[in-house]
Amino acid sequence: MPTRRSTSSSPAAKRFRVPEVSKIYVVGNIKKPGAYPVQNGSDTTVLQMLALSEGLEQFASKNAFIYRREANGSKNEIPVELDKILQRNPRTSR
């Protein structure tokens, strides 16, 4: 099965592999929930998906989860600390 690796320039970002998909569903307290297409072979980050969904609602939690179904049918929940992703790194914002 083809896989994709999550990447980010943030030192707090964790890297993990997810199966190739054609859509990613973004739901919860965000401004524009829905299914967003992804290109095969491209790395897609949580920050990119937040941008596509027009960001968090005003009182949204700063914790999120990536839910993934494994090949054997089991479910995997990956916690994501949005505070760490949304923090600006002054060295990389120039």
Secondary structure, 3 states (H helix, E strand, C coil): CCEEECCCCCCCCCCCEEECCCEEEECCCECCCEEEECCCCCCCCHHHHHHHCCCECCCCCCEEEEEEECCCCCEEEEEEEHHHHHCCCCCCCC
